[in-house]
Amino acid sequence: MTGQVAGAKCQVADAGCHVLCVTCHASGQARLSTWTKSFASLRAVNFLVTGGAGFIGSNLCERLLLSGHAVWAFDDLNSFYDPKFKQRNLREIQALGNPFEFVAGDVADRSALDALFARVKFDQIVHLAARAGVRPSLEQPALYQRVNVEGTVNLLEAARANRVKKITIASTSSVYGLNSKVPFAESDPIFSAISPYAASKLACESLGHVYHHLYGMDVVMLRFFTVYGQRQRPDLAIYKFAKLITAGKPIPVFGDGSAARDYTFISDILDGVIACTEKEFGYEIFNLGESQTVRLDQMIALLEDALGKKAVIERQPLQPGDVPLTFADISKARQRLGYKPQVKIELGIPRFVEWFKKDPG
């Protein structure tokens, strides 16, 4: 690729670049939208994936590209974790040779979104960009509100102004807080968030409903339950523990190991996201989980078996904002999306470790 924009620096340094990078190529107005009532029959759709260089986003971009769609990934490559992980993800997507453009930008910057929407006609948006994580949100609550809430408003406004009707938005199981009813269902009353991260995502869910109600936009909110798998963020427990165990270093375990999570493999999450893009829902919220709870000490034992090495446990006190249990009721997703998670954690952890051992990061 040639012809870099004057004064701009490519965000993905790669001599074999196949991406239509916004800093390297002015591609002009993309093809006309092919919006229809039914999406499953579309041969090719223009997708905008915010957070497209991240863990879930890069895997989604790859799935969409392999399905014959054109994809624009919008991501600011921030320093929440080392940007080299996202740059690696982008290089792997570029190697597919499919119609793909990486656009460096922050969803909190409305002008960056406006510039993109001015030159590309999108059919659908999958909004994954966010500041994630319960514990970091305790240290930077204002940042989480700015990026997650203001950023979502900016994207919804850009979509409304440019007549992009359909948007799928990532939420989180953290919105359930200290929910006493298990498994967690979408209809459960949840008005008591216990972290700034959860509060920001609850606000996004409300905003999605507002834009559906006022402007007729088709909005789906997806409550993800502890996603893991290839390209996992290095700050997440499974990746972090695998790296520490491999290095023979202690792993920090908060509490006695009885905290339980509904771990969901990335391929199952992608199946749920794709199902949401294939038809209209009006406004809906869906849980995407495995509907299987696994204790922290059980997850560590599975990692030990897959890595062939014992963990050195460093006990630490429970952290503010953490919840003792997540457990998804996925009956609604099964019925409405045909969602059928396939990868139990006993299979998922060895698959993750197989990827992890090859990961140059």
LODRENDREN-851130 format. One line per 2 residues: number of its first residue (from 1); their letters; for each residue x, y, z of N, C-alpha, C. Coordinates in steps of 0.02 Angstrom, whole numbers, always signed. Each point is the difference from the previous one (the first is absolute). Layout:
// residues N
NUM) A) X,Y,Z,X,Y,Z,X,Y,Z  ... $
This chain:
// residues 361
1) MT) +42,-60,+0,-42,+60,+0,+44,+62,+0  -20,+49,-38,+41,+61,-7,-43,+61,+11 $
3) GQ) +34,+57,+3,-36,+64,+1,-25,+20,+69  +43,-1,+49,-19,+19,+68,-18,+74,+2 $
5) VA) -53,+16,+39,-22,+68,+7,+55,+41,+34  +11,+61,-24,+53,+42,+27,-10,+13,+74 $
7) GA) +53,-10,+38,-2,+14,+72,-31,-55,+41  -27,-53,-33,-32,-54,+37,+48,-58,+9 $
9) KC) -8,-35,+54,+42,-58,+13,-43,-62,+3  +18,-51,-39,-39,-61,-1,-1,-31,+69 $
11) QV) -60,-21,+23,-8,-29,+66,+18,-74,+1  +9,-30,-59,+16,-71,-2,+62,-9,-44 $
13) AD) +58,+7,+31,+62,-4,-39,+10,-72,-23  -5,-10,-66,+6,-67,-27,+18,+5,-73 $
15) AG) +58,-25,-19,+22,+6,-69,-46,-36,-48  -35,-51,+24,-45,-37,-44,-72,+21,+8 $
17) CH) -11,+63,+14,-68,+24,+17,-48,-9,-59  -58,-32,+15,-53,-6,-49,-60,+43,+18 $
19) VL) +3,+33,+58,-58,+37,+25,-8,+66,-38  -63,+21,-8,-14,+66,-29,-1,+50,+57 $
21) CV) +59,+13,+28,+6,+42,+60,-16,+72,-17  -38,+32,+45,-22,+68,-13,+59,+48,-6 $
23) TC) +56,-16,+34,+58,+43,-4,+44,-14,-61  -16,-55,-34,+40,-19,-58,-37,+6,-66 $
25) HA) -67,+2,+3,-37,-3,-63,-67,+36,+8  -12,+48,-43,-65,+34,+0,-45,-37,-48 $
27) SG) -44,-43,+28,-38,-45,-43,-63,+32,-28  -20,+58,+25,-59,+33,-27,-64,-33,+24 $
29) QA) -56,+20,-31,-65,-25,+21,-7,-74,-17  -20,-40,+49,-7,-72,-12,-66,-14,-35 $
31) RL) -11,-63,-15,-59,-17,-39,-64,+15,+37  -55,+4,-37,-64,+19,+29,-25,-53,+48 $
33) ST) -38,+22,+49,-28,-46,+49,-48,-48,-33  -3,-61,+27,-48,-50,-24,-47,-20,+57 $
35) WT) -21,+49,+38,-44,-13,+57,-65,-33,-21  -18,-54,+34,-64,-32,-12,-27,-24,+67 $
37) KS) -62,-22,+0,-30,-25,+61,+36,-63,+25  +17,-45,-46,+35,-62,+17,+73,+6,-19 $
39) FA) +45,-15,+47,+71,+8,-13,+35,-65,-18  -30,-57,+17,+33,-63,-10,+13,-14,-74 $
41) SL) -42,+29,-44,+6,-13,-71,+50,+47,-35  +27,+50,+36,+45,+47,-32,+66,-32,-19 $
43) RA) +22,+13,-61,+64,-28,-21,+58,+39,+31  -8,+66,+6,+55,+41,+26,-29,+60,+34 $
45) VN) +25,+15,+59,-23,+56,+41,+61,+40,+23  -8,+66,+3,+52,+43,+29,-9,+3,+75 $
47) FL) +47,-28,+37,-3,-1,+73,+52,+49,+29  -21,+39,+49,+46,+37,+43,+4,-38,+66 $
49) VT) +60,-19,+20,+12,-33,+64,+43,+46,+42  -29,+31,+51,+40,+41,+45,+35,-47,+49 $
51) GG) +61,+20,+21,+40,-46,+40,+22,-60,-41  +6,+10,-66,+12,-55,-45,+69,-30,+2 $
53) AG) +47,+32,+35,+67,-28,+6,+8,-40,+64  -50,+0,+43,+6,-33,+65,-15,-75,-3 $
55) FI) -9,-29,+58,-9,-72,+6,-62,-24,-37  -59,+21,+22,-62,-21,-33,-5,+32,-69 $
57) GS) +18,+64,-5,-8,+36,-62,+40,-29,-58  +63,-19,+12,+40,-26,-54,-25,-68,-23 $
59) NL) -23,-41,+47,-29,-64,-18,-64,+9,-40  -40,+50,+19,-61,+14,-37,+16,+25,-70 $
61) CE) +48,+46,-6,+19,+24,-67,+20,-58,-45  +39,-46,+27,+22,-57,-39,-60,-43,-23 $
63) RL) -47,-13,+46,-59,-39,-17,-41,+34,-55  -10,+65,+6,-39,+37,-49,+35,+0,-68 $
65) LL) +65,+10,-1,+37,+0,-62,-3,-68,-35  +7,-53,+38,-3,-67,-28,-70,-17,-25 $
67) SG) -50,+38,+23,-69,-9,-23,-16,+43,-61  +50,+37,-24,-8,+38,-62,-20,+73,+9 $
69) HA) +1,+25,+61,-19,+69,+13,+61,+46,-3  -13,+65,-7,+53,+51,+5,-1,+28,+70 $
71) VW) +59,+10,+29,+4,+19,+71,+47,+59,+9  -23,+48,+40,+41,+56,+24,+7,-8,+75 $
73) AF) +62,-4,+24,+13,-6,+72,+22,+68,+26  -36,+25,+49,+14,+65,+30,+26,-11,+70 $
75) DD) +61,+23,+14,+31,-16,+65,+54,+52,+14  +8,+20,+62,+50,+51,+16,+67,-29,+23 $
77) LN) +5,-67,+4,+63,-33,+20,+29,+33,+63  -42,+10,+50,+22,+35,+60,+46,-43,+42 $
79) SF) +24,+29,+54,+51,-33,+41,-29,-38,+59  -64,-16,-1,-30,-41,+53,+40,-65,+9 $
81) YD) +20,-28,-57,+51,-53,+0,+44,+13,-60  +57,-34,-4,+50,+14,-51,-31,-2,-70 $
83) PK) +4,+55,-38,-30,+1,-68,+27,-53,-47  +57,-31,+17,+28,-50,-45,-48,-59,-9 $
85) FK) -42,-13,+50,-48,-55,-7,-52,+16,-53  -25,+61,+0,-48,+20,-51,+33,+4,-69 $
87) QR) +61,+23,-3,+35,+3,-63,+10,-69,-29  +15,-48,+42,+4,-70,-22,-67,-24,-28 $
89) NL) -54,+15,+36,-66,-19,-23,-15,+28,-70  +18,+63,-9,-13,+32,-65,+41,-31,-56 $
91) RE) +61,-17,+15,+42,-32,-51,-30,-67,-22  -27,-37,+49,-30,-64,-17,-63,+9,-43 $
93) IQ) -38,+52,+14,-59,+14,-41,+21,+21,-70  +50,+43,-3,+25,+24,-65,+23,-58,-44 $
95) AL) +28,-51,+31,+27,-57,-39,-55,-38,-37  -63,+11,+19,-55,-33,-34,-8,+26,-71 $
97) GN) +21,+62,-12,-6,+30,-66,-70,+18,-19  -46,+5,+47,-69,+17,-13,-10,+76,+6 $
99) PF) -58,+27,-24,-11,+72,+5,-6,+23,+73  +52,+33,+23,+5,+19,+70,+37,+66,+6 $
101) EF) -24,+44,+44,+34,+62,+13,+5,+12,+74  +59,+14,+23,+9,+21,+70,-1,+76,+3 $
103) VA) -40,+27,+47,-6,+72,+9,+19,+15,+73  +53,+38,+10,+21,+18,+67,-43,+57,+25 $
105) GD) -33,-9,+57,-42,+53,+27,-33,-21,+64  -24,+49,+37,-31,-8,+66,-74,+15,-6 $
107) VA) -43,-45,+25,-72,+12,-5,-21,+61,+40  +41,+21,+47,-16,+61,+38,+14,+63,-41 $
109) DR) +30,-8,-58,+15,+57,-45,-52,-1,-56  -51,+41,+6,-54,+0,-49,+25,+19,-69 $
111) SA) +49,+44,-4,+24,+22,-66,+32,-58,-38  +33,-45,+35,+31,-58,-33,-54,-46,-29 $
113) LD) -54,-8,+37,-55,-41,-26,-33,+34,-59  -11,+65,+5,-32,+37,-55,+41,-5,-64 $
115) AL) +66,+4,+6,+44,-4,-58,-7,-69,-34  -5,-52,+41,-7,-67,-28,-68,-9,-34 $
117) FA) -53,+20,+34,-67,-8,-28,-11,+43,-62  +40,+53,-7,-7,+44,-59,+23,-34,-63 $
119) RV) +44,-50,+6,+28,-31,-60,-19,-73,-9  -31,-31,+51,-20,-70,-6,-74,-7,+17 $
121) KF) -37,-35,-40,-70,-15,+14,-4,-68,+33  -14,-1,+65,-3,-62,+37,-71,-28,+0 $
123) DQ) -4,-66,-2,-65,-34,+6,-15,-18,+72  +52,-21,+37,-9,-20,+69,+62,+21,+41 $
125) IV) -13,+6,+65,+54,+15,+47,-1,-52,+56  +59,-24,+18,+8,-39,+61,+47,+40,+45 $
127) HL) -28,+23,+56,+36,+47,+44,+30,-38,+59  +65,-13,-4,+36,-35,+53,+49,+44,+37 $
129) AA) +15,+59,-28,+50,+44,+31,-24,+22,+69  +44,-6,+49,-17,+19,+68,+62,-5,+44 $
131) RA) -1,+36,+55,+47,-14,+54,-31,-57,+40  +37,-54,+7,-27,-61,+30,+33,-14,+67 $
133) GV) -34,-40,+40,+29,-23,+63,-28,+35,+61  -18,-41,+49,-28,+27,+63,+54,+36,+40 $
135) RP) +56,-33,+14,+50,+29,+45,+31,+64,-28  +19,+4,-64,+27,+63,-25,-50,+58,+3 $
137) SL) -64,-17,-5,-51,+54,+1,-5,+33,+68  +22,-35,+52,+0,+30,+67,+51,+57,+5 $
139) EQ) +54,-5,-40,+53,+50,+1,-15,+59,-47  -38,-13,-53,-12,+52,-50,-74,+3,-20 $
141) PA) -44,+13,+47,-72,-1,-16,-20,+51,-52  +30,+59,+0,-19,+51,-49,+19,-21,-70 $
143) LY) +58,-33,-7,+21,-24,-66,-49,-52,-26  -23,-44,+43,-47,-52,-21,-66,+31,-23 $
145) QR) -22,+51,+35,-62,+33,-21,+10,+36,-67  +57,+32,-8,+12,+38,-62,+3,-46,-60 $
147) VN) +41,-52,+4,+8,-44,-58,-62,-43,-11  -26,-30,+52,-54,-48,-9,-67,+34,-12 $
149) VE) -16,+51,+39,-66,+32,-7,+1,+53,-55  +46,+48,+6,+4,+52,-51,+18,-29,-68 $
151) GT) +44,-49,+0,+19,-32,-63,-59,-35,-33  -42,-32,+40,-59,-34,-27,-50,+51,-27 $
153) VN) -9,+56,+35,-44,+53,-25,+27,+26,-67  +65,+12,-4,+29,+24,-63,-14,-48,-57 $
155) LL) +7,-64,+13,-10,-49,-53,-74,-4,-19  -44,+0,+49,-72,-1,-15,-21,+61,-39 $
157) EA) +28,+58,+17,-16,+61,-37,+26,-3,-71  +61,-25,-9,+28,-6,-67,-42,-49,-42 $
159) AR) -22,-54,+31,-43,-49,-35,-67,+32,-19  -30,+35,+47,-64,+32,-14,+6,+51,-57 $
161) AN) +52,+42,+4,+9,+52,-50,+13,-28,-70  +29,-60,-2,+18,-30,-64,-46,-58,-19 $
163) RV) -55,-6,+35,-52,-49,-15,+24,-72,+1  +44,-14,+47,+19,-69,+13,-48,-26,+53 $
165) KK) -43,-45,-20,-55,-19,+44,+18,-52,+51  +46,-45,-17,+11,-58,+42,+68,+3,+36 $
167) IT) -2,-9,+66,+61,+2,+40,-4,-53,+55  +54,-37,+7,+6,-50,+53,+53,+25,+48 $
169) IA) -16,+2,+65,+43,+33,+50,+20,-50,+55  +63,+0,+17,+24,-43,+54,-18,+29,+68 $
171) ST) -31,-42,+41,-9,+16,+71,+40,-51,+39  -18,-14,+61,+41,-43,+42,-42,-34,+54 $
173) SS) +21,-58,+22,-33,-34,+56,+9,+39,+65  +48,+47,+1,+11,+39,+61,-60,+42,+18 $
175) VY) -45,+13,-47,-59,+41,+16,-45,-34,+51  +5,-67,+7,-42,-35,+48,+20,+12,+72 $
177) GL) +61,+23,+11,+22,+16,+68,-8,-58,+47  -24,+14,+60,-10,-52,+51,-69,-30,-8 $
179) NS) -15,-24,-59,-66,-29,-14,-9,-64,+41  -54,-3,+39,-11,-58,+44,-32,-57,-38 $
181) KV) -32,+14,-57,-34,-52,-38,+48,-29,-52  +5,-66,-2,+42,-34,-50,-42,-54,-34 $
183) PF) +14,-11,-64,+45,+37,-43,-27,+70,-16  +43,+44,-25,-19,+70,-13,-39,+3,-65 $
185) AE) -60,+29,+3,-42,+8,-59,-5,+73,-20  -11,+12,-64,-5,+68,-26,-56,+40,+32 $
187) SD) -51,-35,+25,-58,+34,+30,+11,+16,+74  +55,-21,+29,+13,+14,+71,+6,+75,+11 $
189) PI) -29,+26,+54,+9,+71,+16,+71,+13,+24  +36,+44,-35,+70,+13,+17,+11,+76,+3 $
191) FS) -7,+27,+58,+7,+72,+9,+54,+19,+49  +42,-49,+19,+50,+13,+52,+69,-23,-23 $
193) AI) +28,+37,-48,+67,-15,-23,+50,+9,+57  +54,-40,+0,+48,+5,+55,+70,+19,-26 $
195) SP) +4,+23,-62,+64,+26,-26,-15,+53,-52  +46,+47,-10,-9,+50,-53,-7,-32,-69 $
197) YA) +36,-55,-12,-5,-35,-64,-71,-24,-12  -28,-35,+50,-69,-25,-7,-49,+58,-9 $
199) AS) +10,+53,+38,-46,+58,-6,+3,+30,-70  +60,+3,-29,+6,+28,-67,-36,-43,-52 $
201) KL) +3,-66,+9,-32,-45,-47,-77,+1,+8  -23,+7,+61,-72,+8,+10,-25,+63,-34 $
203) AC) +39,+54,+4,-18,+62,-35,-4,-11,-75  +47,-39,-27,-1,-15,-72,-62,-39,-20 $
205) ES) -20,-47,+42,-61,-38,-14,-61,+47,-3  -3,+47,+46,-55,+48,+1,+2,+44,-62 $
207) LG) +59,+22,-20,+7,+41,-60,-23,-38,-62  +17,-63,-3,-23,-40,-57,-75,-1,-6 $
209) HV) -33,-7,+57,-74,+1,+0,-26,+68,-21  +32,+53,+22,-22,+68,-19,+2,+9,-76 $
211) YH) +55,-22,-31,+7,+10,-72,-46,-46,-40  -17,-56,+28,-52,-42,-32,-68,+34,+5 $
213) HL) -15,+23,+60,-67,+30,+12,-10,+65,-40  +50,+43,-1,-8,+65,-32,+9,-3,-76 $
215) YG) +47,-42,-23,+20,+3,-70,-11,-65,-38  -29,-50,+32,-15,-62,-33,+61,-42,-17 $
217) MD) +57,+13,+32,+60,-39,-14,-6,-70,+28  +30,-48,-34,+0,-69,+21,+62,-11,+43 $
219) VV) -10,-10,+65,+55,-2,+48,-2,-64,+40  +55,-36,+0,+7,-60,+41,+57,+11,+49 $
221) ML) -13,-13,+63,+52,+3,+52,+19,-71,+20  +65,-14,+0,+24,-68,+15,+39,+0,+65 $
223) RF) -25,-35,+49,+34,-7,+64,+47,-59,-3  +65,+15,-10,+50,-52,-6,+19,-26,+69 $
225) FT) +10,-66,+4,+20,-32,+63,+71,-28,-8  +49,+33,+32,+69,-23,+7,+26,-36,-62 $
227) VY) +14,+38,-51,+22,-27,-64,+75,-17,+3  +18,-57,-30,+71,-19,-3,+12,-36,-66 $
229) GQ) +64,-9,-17,+18,-34,-61,+57,+35,-35  +12,-16,-63,+56,+28,-37,-5,+76,-4 $
231) RQ) +57,+33,+4,+8,+73,+0,-27,+32,+64  -8,-38,+53,-25,+29,+62,+45,+56,+25 $
233) RP) -31,+50,+31,+39,+56,+27,+48,-25,+54  +60,+28,+4,+49,-23,+48,-17,+17,+72 $
235) DL) -48,+46,+11,-18,+18,+68,-53,-47,+29  -30,-43,-41,-52,-44,+24,+29,-62,+34 $
237) AI) -38,-28,+46,+27,-50,+47,+31,-60,-35  -34,-29,-49,+24,-62,-30,+67,+12,-35 $
239) YK) +5,+53,-39,+64,+16,-33,+54,+16,+52  -18,+43,+47,+50,+21,+51,+24,-60,+41 $
241) FA) -46,-43,+20,+20,-59,+39,+44,-47,-42  -18,-10,-64,+40,-44,-42,+71,+26,-6 $
243) KL) +7,+65,-8,+68,+29,-7,+39,-8,+65  -31,+12,+57,+35,-5,+64,+17,-72,+16 $
245) IT) -46,-46,-12,+14,-71,+13,+58,-23,-42  +0,+18,-64,+54,-19,-46,+67,+25,+25 $
247) AG) +0,+61,+28,+62,+31,+24,+19,-23,+70  -42,-40,+32,+13,-23,+67,-10,+53,+53 $
249) KP) -39,+51,-16,-13,+55,+46,-69,-9,+34  -9,+29,+60,-64,-7,+35,-58,+32,-39 $
251) IP) -58,-30,+6,-60,+30,-29,-42,+29,+57  -25,+62,-7,-41,+30,+52,-71,-28,-1 $
253) VF) -21,-30,+55,-67,-28,+7,-36,+39,+54  -52,+36,-21,-37,+42,+47,-54,-43,+34 $
255) GD) +5,-6,+65,-46,-42,+38,+24,-72,+3  -46,-45,+15,+18,-70,+12,-6,-44,-63 $
257) GS) -14,+31,-57,-6,-39,-62,-70,-24,-15  -48,+18,+43,-68,-24,-10,-41,+44,-47 $
259) AA) +25,+60,-16,-36,+43,-47,-9,-37,-66  -60,+4,-27,-16,-39,-60,-20,+45,-58 $
261) RD) +20,-19,-59,-15,+38,-61,-29,-46,-53  -39,+31,-43,-28,-35,-58,+47,+15,-59 $
263) YT) +52,-41,-7,+51,+11,-51,-28,-20,-69  +10,+45,-49,-30,-10,-66,+54,+5,-54 $
265) FI) +6,-53,-40,+52,-1,-51,-16,+48,-57  +51,+30,-28,-8,+53,-50,-42,-22,-59 $
267) SD) +7,-62,-24,-39,-21,-58,-74,-1,+14  -19,-17,+62,-71,+1,+19,-26,+72,+2 $
269) IL) +40,+45,+27,-19,+71,+0,-11,+25,-71  +45,-17,-45,-6,+22,-70,-64,-27,-31 $
271) DG) -18,-62,+15,-62,-27,-27,-60,+42,+21  +0,+22,+63,-55,+42,+25,-1,+68,-32 $
273) VI) +59,+31,-8,+3,+66,-32,-24,-4,-72  +24,-49,-37,-20,-7,-70,-75,-10,-6 $
275) AC) -29,-40,+44,-72,-11,-2,-39,+65,+8  +27,+46,+40,-33,+65,+10,+2,+44,-62 $
277) TE) +48,-12,-43,+6,+41,-61,-44,-24,-56  -33,-57,+9,-34,-32,-56,-74,+15,-4 $
279) KE) -28,+34,+50,-70,+21,-5,-13,+57,+48  -59,+30,-6,-18,+57,+43,-32,-24,+65 $
281) FG) +11,+39,+53,-28,-17,+65,-37,+58,+32  +5,+60,-28,-28,+59,+34,+50,+22,+53 $
283) YE) -15,-17,+63,+49,+9,+54,-2,-63,+43  +57,-32,+8,+4,-60,+41,+66,-3,+37 $
285) IF) -1,-36,+56,+59,-16,+38,+7,-75,+3  +59,-25,-14,+13,-72,+3,+61,-14,+43 $
287) NL) -5,-52,+41,+59,-28,+33,+36,-46,-49  +66,+7,-4,+41,-48,-37,+51,-29,+49 $
289) GE) -14,-61,+22,+43,-35,+46,+1,-74,-17  +33,-39,+42,+1,-72,-10,-54,-34,+42 $
291) SQ) -27,+37,+49,-50,-25,+47,+29,-59,+41  +62,+10,+20,+36,-50,+41,+46,+39,+47 $
293) TV) -7,-7,+64,+43,+36,+46,+61,-43,+17  +57,+33,+4,+63,-34,+15,+36,+40,+54 $
295) RL) +18,-33,+54,+37,+33,+54,+70,+20,-24  +25,+53,+32,+67,+24,-18,+52,-54,+11 $
297) DQ) -4,-37,+54,+51,-52,+12,-6,-57,-51  -61,-13,-26,-8,-50,-53,+31,+24,-65 $
299) MI) -10,+64,-16,+30,+28,-61,+76,-4,+4  +29,+15,+58,+73,-4,+8,+24,-72,-10 $
301) AL) -37,-48,+27,+19,-71,-8,-1,-20,-74  -49,+24,-38,-2,-15,-71,+60,+31,-36 $
303) LE) +18,+61,+19,+59,+32,-29,+64,-39,+16  +6,-22,+63,+58,-40,+20,+6,-63,-43 $
305) DA) -56,-34,-10,+1,-62,-39,+21,+14,-72  -28,+54,-30,+14,+15,-70,+72,+24,-10 $
307) LG) +27,+36,+50,+68,+25,-5,+52,-51,+23  -23,-50,+37,+46,-49,+27,+45,+27,+54 $
309) KK) -28,+46,+39,+41,+32,+52,-46,+25,+56  +22,-9,+62,-39,+21,+58,+6,+76,+11 $
311) AV) -54,+29,+24,-1,+72,+16,+25,+12,+71  +34,+55,+9,+18,+25,+67,-53,+51,+19 $
313) IE) -39,-15,+51,-57,+42,+18,+22,+54,+50  -20,+62,-14,+11,+56,+46,-68,+27,+21 $
315) RQ) -22,-16,+60,-66,+20,+24,-2,+74,+14  -53,+32,-23,-11,+71,+12,-73,+11,+20 $
317) PL) -15,+56,+34,-69,+12,+22,-45,+13,-60  -64,-13,+10,-50,+16,-51,+3,+73,-18 $
319) QP) -13,+16,-63,+5,+69,-24,-68,+34,-3  -3,+64,+18,-63,+37,-6,-25,-1,-72 $
321) GD) -64,-7,-10,-30,+1,-67,-6,-68,-31  +38,-50,+24,-5,-68,-27,-64,-33,+24 $
323) VP) -28,-43,-42,-60,-37,+19,+20,-73,+13  -35,-34,+45,+19,-69,+17,-19,-51,-54 $
325) LT) -48,+17,-43,-27,-49,-46,-28,+34,-62  +12,-30,-58,-38,+18,-60,-26,-65,-31 $
327) FA) -62,+2,-25,-32,-61,-25,-55,+23,-48  +9,-14,-64,-46,+25,-51,-59,-47,-11 $
329) DI) -59,+27,+2,-59,-33,-27,-1,+16,-74  +11,-49,-43,+4,+13,-72,-62,-26,-38 $
331) SK) -54,-11,+37,-60,-27,-33,-28,+48,-52  +3,+65,+14,-24,+49,-48,+43,+0,-64 $
333) AR) +66,-2,+9,+45,-2,-58,-9,-64,-39  -11,-55,+34,-13,-64,-34,-63,+6,-44 $
335) QR) -52,+29,+28,-64,+4,-35,+2,+50,-57  +27,+60,+12,-5,+54,-48,+59,+1,-50 $
337) LG) +58,-23,+22,+60,+3,-43,+21,-68,-26  -28,-53,+27,+26,-66,-16,+69,-12,+29 $
339) YK) +13,+34,+56,+67,-2,+31,+10,-66,+37  +52,-36,-19,+15,-65,+30,+75,-5,+14 $
341) PQ) +23,+23,+57,+72,-4,+14,+25,-72,-3  +58,-8,-30,+28,-66,-14,+61,-18,+40 $
343) VK) +37,+51,+25,+66,-13,+28,-2,+5,+77  -4,-56,+33,+5,-1,+73,+72,+17,+21 $
345) IE) +7,+22,+61,+66,+23,+22,+52,-56,-1  -22,-62,+8,+47,-56,-2,+33,-7,-69 $
347) LG) -34,+24,-52,+28,+3,-68,+31,+67,-14  -30,+53,+27,+22,+68,-16,+68,+17,+28 $
349) IP) +15,-22,+61,+65,+16,+29,+57,-32,-39  -4,-64,-18,+54,-29,-43,+5,+37,-67 $
351) RF) -55,+21,-29,+3,+37,-63,+35,+67,+10  -17,+33,+55,+34,+64,+16,+75,-12,+8 $
353) VE) +19,-50,+38,+70,-13,+14,+38,-17,-64  -32,-37,-45,+32,-15,-64,+17,+64,-38 $
355) WF) -48,+48,+0,+14,+65,-31,+53,+39,+39  -6,-1,+66,+44,+39,+44,+73,-20,-11 $
357) KK) +12,-64,-8,+69,-23,-8,+31,+23,-66  -41,+18,-48,+24,+24,-64,+0,+76,-4 $
359) DP) -29,+33,+51,-10,+72,-2,+66,+37,+11  +22,+40,-48,+64,+36,+9,-3,+55,+52 $
361) G) -63,+19,+20,-6,+51,+51,+23,-23,+68 $
